[in-house]
């Protein structure tokens, strides 16, 4: 089988699987968040934290819940890392330094999973399982809760109530993420991923050198790493490590896990607002951009000029050598566009232009299809902007899903779209201008610039993957990137929830022939166009000085 | 009038139609339902220049965040040019940035200038008048400005009415041309719905006593002056929202440009990214086109209404008009012609149609009501019966129509002919011992059920008194109404006909006119309830009204258009006043509202799409030296970095002037579904906005590179 044919079959199988699963999963998630019943274990959790899961919350209360929960989580994770040497199963690792502990705590709370450490040589069993893995679940559940709250804002009228945060958080974890990752973990174990709490194996290799083989609960963390669009690998090599992804099937499964919830959430959205078609318009916009990027990166990598590339049939340096060009490109596009950040190949090694596509994938705001929950709410905000820009052209004040987009709504949406560009651009500018940042850079020229730009783009958009190329474990980077991750995660949530509250208070505007039809292909096209133009205009200069300067010079 | 001359005249006029029932079809729609607008005269650009320069005041400019940034940019580049006076590039950029600001102010000034002309005309009408105030029955002369609410003033023929008020005594014909432009005088009388008079209008005949209802300085004419001058202009909700979005885009671009400096330093392109170049880039990127034209679009929208003799009391109302989803239309005068007209003659058994027609015409000659006239005309047109005149018949005794008898007729040659309301005619026949034909009742019922009004025709001759037949009076739906309602439906607007008729009649007319719904036997309370019901469902409702009892509904409706002929209570309650008092205009108002929003959206899209080309001009110009690969982005093949940046700046300034006529006129609007409209406008302004600057910048670059010493 030729590599190209294999790649085509792989993508086809992936899309087929997603198409098959999105419907039952999307419907199931809608049912979970709409259900009035509580499971026994859920009741037990509510009782133990003293939360009333049936109390409706207005947006400030909902937001307060998120912020308190996340602040407590950050503190806990920070302390856990600082005292890990005194806890059992420490594997003899030292406590993490304050700046790195902050960075890691921020990273896992913000569903970013940027890692300035190598898991296998820094984090103890307890830190990995009780700290990081727990956040892998709940930080994802927080994202989904915010998305559901926004969806309720569209679906409800004449009320400020957005549901109950504690109930949404617990249900997302207990009924969606845990069961799904359980299934995924079992399949991964079946593929050969490891799952144990053993001690480090010290072995002598064939060439006679010593090697330490790290054990761990890898398969379970792997499943939620991808399913919850987290991305923090158990090992530094992430999904390129054979213990994390043993074979081609597990590789494809991991890509599937990255995409399955983000691509199913629009169905949940459609179901909850009472129009499946509206969900399809959103998922189509996500899918078009994702698929376009897959094609672009794969083609650019195969077409990369140079003798070595031609002999290898593509630019293979830094790629997942076991599965080839297509599987690397597919994984990379999927991980950058889902805010996951797990990798099976070195993004730094992609050709200049495809590196640019991966960057752009994050700059779009992680909404194609984006992170669990955050992808949906980000895309809905973009839909509001698109409706506002183009909606005027049908001669009515813009409305989306029967809700008027007027001053308050546009103010909140505008604030939302300002945050990440501000963090990315200011962060990058600081890093390359200040000596603290410059010293850590190991590459020069356009490529060096791309690396810094990638780091801040990844952190601010809560992706977590890295272009590498500079020592990120410095107080400067740990602190600034940590701040980018926290601000890039929680500031947008403030605006999303305020917007949800404002939408829920409105009375619905009935649809007429004069209403902009947001479930039609024309709107999907408009949404994609608005997204690309708005993002493109914001980041064009930065992209020109990094990936474009590098990619066009050859 | 002699018999002969009438005859002759009559014979000559038989083949010319005497009635023109469609003479009052809505105006302004002769070109297929498009909203037209006033012409833009390039001379206005020159005459408005002083105003544009006056608007450079930073306190004024700060209201438009986008243009304020350009103003700051102009100052910065000018300072930089002064510091390095030898550099032609700095000077040229500074000049073009100033021009960008001035062009933006010019657009606003031109839009306002058109209102000013109208305000001047109005001011002439508002000459300081002397009022004849009644003080305990005695007249005293006071200046018009000293009148207080509740004062009684006397006006006689030739007097200018000193203030807004209601006629409390007398009847007069009033010349309101100062306000409406309509020279035909109107009747104003005490009591009823024709009692309101407006200050500044002139009494032509008779004497009236007016009770002043408005303080001086707040009169209708004062408000009108403020409105057309734009002094009372406040930003509308949608305009504010758009401004926020534009401001946030400006911040994004500000960030992109500010951070570009450290990026450039890193890349080793310090020299190519001087502050002048960065300022030029910023001005090119921020949405200056829409930022410059936004307020002109709003003013021009109000102006388009004024040109149609509609005064909107707020911009908010104009915007709401675009969103209206339910139109309440009064049947009479809006959907149907003011009066019922005879449609056919139906004989009872034993008589012929011609007999009925003849008797009907004869009996209607003394009926001067429009209904009566229409019977005479129908008999002439359909049955070839020559219209006879009262003088023609000697010894005829005419029975004119009165509201009491509800009958008219004539006694001539021993024959007595009558026509009138069913009950009255039956009573008349029975009084004289005559028989009412059995099928007369069936015929009248049938006509009633069809939505018409039956009138009976009876004759008493040698065969005794008897009913001959029935005249079918019908409401005549104005020509073209069905098409208009179809258009509205395509735009997603539901039409509801309001009428005092019974449900049967109402349904028949509603079906004929093609409205979506009707409200029969409507009382003001019913109307109010209907509006509230529609609004509860999230709909925006527009209506017209003129009576005092319409006032609550006018106030409740999102768009309430009061007729100028109406009471001052109605005018006070509505948020628009139609000076022509033409209820059909409501449809045009909706279209103008939509056109306003579309123009805003189209120019915003155009403005943002423009940026793509500007990046392709400026980024390679800045960085091709540091990274030669970036020269591949210079797809327009611009001559030199300087000419590329300059061309982008010049294009950015000139496009504002080029789009002024479009902003003032509004983009072409045709009623169609939202989908079609979006597709069309996206094609023109989205795609057009993407492509146009590539061509424009290239052309400007070609011209610049021809100048020796540059490029």
Boltz contact constraints between the chains, C-beta under 6 A:
constraints:
  - contact:
      token1: [A, 392]
      token2: [B, 597]
      max_distance: 6.0
  - contact:
      token1: [A, 392]
      token2: [B, 600]
      max_distance: 6.0
  - contact:
      token1: [A, 392]
      token2: [B, 601]
      max_distance: 6.0
  - contact:
      token1: [A, 393]
      token2: [B, 598]
      max_distance: 6.0
  - contact:
      token1: [A, 393]
      token2: [B, 601]
      max_distance: 6.0
  - contact:
      token1: [A, 393]
      token2: [B, 602]
      max_distance: 6.0
  - contact:
      token1: [A, 393]
      token2: [B, 678]
      max_distance: 6.0
  - contact:
      token1: [A, 393]
      token2: [B, 681]
      max_distance: 6.0
  - contact:
      token1: [A, 394]
      token2: [B, 674]
      max_distance: 6.0
  - contact:
      token1: [A, 394]
      token2: [B, 677]
      max_distance: 6.0
  - contact:
      token1: [A, 394]
      token2: [B, 678]
      max_distance: 6.0
  - contact:
      token1: [A, 395]
      token2: [B, 322]
      max_distance: 6.0
  - contact:
      token1: [A, 395]
      token2: [B, 594]
      max_distance: 6.0
  - contact:
      token1: [A, 395]
      token2: [B, 597]
      max_distance: 6.0
  - contact:
      token1: [A, 395]
      token2: [B, 598]
      max_distance: 6.0
  - contact:
      token1: [A, 396]
      token2: [B, 322]
      max_distance: 6.0
  - contact:
      token1: [A, 396]
      token2: [B, 323]
      max_distance: 6.0
  - contact:
      token1: [A, 397]
      token2: [B, 238]
      max_distance: 6.0
  - contact:
      token1: [A, 397]
      token2: [B, 323]
      max_distance: 6.0
  - contact:
      token1: [A, 406]
      token2: [B, 237]
      max_distance: 6.0
  - contact:
      token1: [A, 406]
      token2: [B, 241]
      max_distance: 6.0
  - contact:
      token1: [A, 407]
      token2: [B, 237]
      max_distance: 6.0
  - contact:
      token1: [A, 407]
      token2: [B, 240]
      max_distance: 6.0
  - contact:
      token1: [A, 407]
      token2: [B, 241]
      max_distance: 6.0
  - contact:
      token1: [A, 410]
      token2: [B, 241]
      max_distance: 6.0
  - contact:
      token1: [A, 410]
      token2: [B, 244]
      max_distance: 6.0
  - contact:
      token1: [A, 410]
      token2: [B, 245]
      max_distance: 6.0
  - contact:
      token1: [A, 411]
      token2: [B, 244]
      max_distance: 6.0
  - contact:
      token1: [A, 414]
      token2: [B, 244]
      max_distance: 6.0
  - contact:
      token1: [A, 414]
      token2: [B, 245]
      max_distance: 6.0
  - contact:
      token1: [A, 414]
      token2: [B, 248]
      max_distance: 6.0
  - contact:
      token1: [A, 418]
      token2: [B, 248]
      max_distance: 6.0
  - contact:
      token1: [A, 421]
      token2: [B, 252]
      max_distance: 6.0
  - contact:
      token1: [A, 422]
      token2: [B, 255]
      max_distance: 6.0
  - contact:
      token1: [A, 425]
      token2: [B, 255]
      max_distance: 6.0
  - contact:
      token1: [A, 425]
      token2: [B, 259]
      max_distance: 6.0
  - contact:
      token1: [A, 429]
      token2: [B, 259]
      max_distance: 6.0
  - contact:
      token1: [A, 429]
      token2: [B, 262]
      max_distance: 6.0
  - contact:
      token1: [A, 432]
      token2: [B, 262]
      max_distance: 6.0
  - contact:
      token1: [A, 432]
      token2: [B, 266]
      max_distance: 6.0
  - contact:
      token1: [A, 433]
      token2: [B, 262]
      max_distance: 6.0
  - contact:
      token1: [A, 507]
      token2: [B, 538]
      max_distance: 6.0
  - contact:
      token1: [A, 508]
      token2: [B, 538]
      max_distance: 6.0
  - contact:
      token1: [A, 509]
      token2: [B, 538]
      max_distance: 6.0
  - contact:
      token1: [A, 510]
      token2: [B, 537]
      max_distance: 6.0
  - contact:
      token1: [A, 510]
      token2: [B, 538]
      max_distance: 6.0
  - contact:
      token1: [A, 512]
      token2: [B, 325]
      max_distance: 6.0
  - contact:
      token1: [A, 512]
      token2: [B, 492]
      max_distance: 6.0
  - contact:
      token1: [A, 513]
      token2: [B, 490]
      max_distance: 6.0
  - contact:
      token1: [A, 513]
      token2: [B, 492]
      max_distance: 6.0
  - contact:
      token1: [A, 513]
      token2: [B, 673]
      max_distance: 6.0
  - contact:
      token1: [A, 514]
      token2: [B, 491]
      max_distance: 6.0
  - contact:
      token1: [A, 514]
      token2: [B, 492]
      max_distance: 6.0
  - contact:
      token1: [A, 514]
      token2: [B, 674]
      max_distance: 6.0
  - contact:
      token1: [A, 515]
      token2: [B, 674]
      max_distance: 6.0
  - contact:
      token1: [A, 516]
      token2: [B, 674]
      max_distance: 6.0
  - contact:
      token1: [A, 517]
      token2: [B, 675]
      max_distance: 6.0
  - contact:
      token1: [A, 537]
      token2: [B, 611]
      max_distance: 6.0
  - contact:
      token1: [A, 538]
      token2: [B, 252]
      max_distance: 6.0
  - contact:
      token1: [A, 538]
      token2: [B, 256]
      max_distance: 6.0
  - contact:
      token1: [A, 540]
      token2: [B, 615]
      max_distance: 6.0
  - contact:
      token1: [A, 541]
      token2: [B, 256]
      max_distance: 6.0
  - contact:
      token1: [A, 541]
      token2: [B, 260]
      max_distance: 6.0
  - contact:
      token1: [A, 544]
      token2: [B, 619]
      max_distance: 6.0
  - contact:
      token1: [A, 545]
      token2: [B, 263]
      max_distance: 6.0
  - contact:
      token1: [A, 545]
      token2: [B, 267]
      max_distance: 6.0
  - contact:
      token1: [A, 549]
      token2: [B, 627]
      max_distance: 6.0
  - contact:
      token1: [A, 549]
      token2: [B, 629]
      max_distance: 6.0
  - contact:
      token1: [A, 549]
      token2: [B, 630]
      max_distance: 6.0
  - contact:
      token1: [A, 552]
      token2: [B, 629]
      max_distance: 6.0
  - contact:
      token1: [A, 552]
      token2: [B, 632]
      max_distance: 6.0
  - contact:
      token1: [A, 553]
      token2: [B, 629]
      max_distance: 6.0
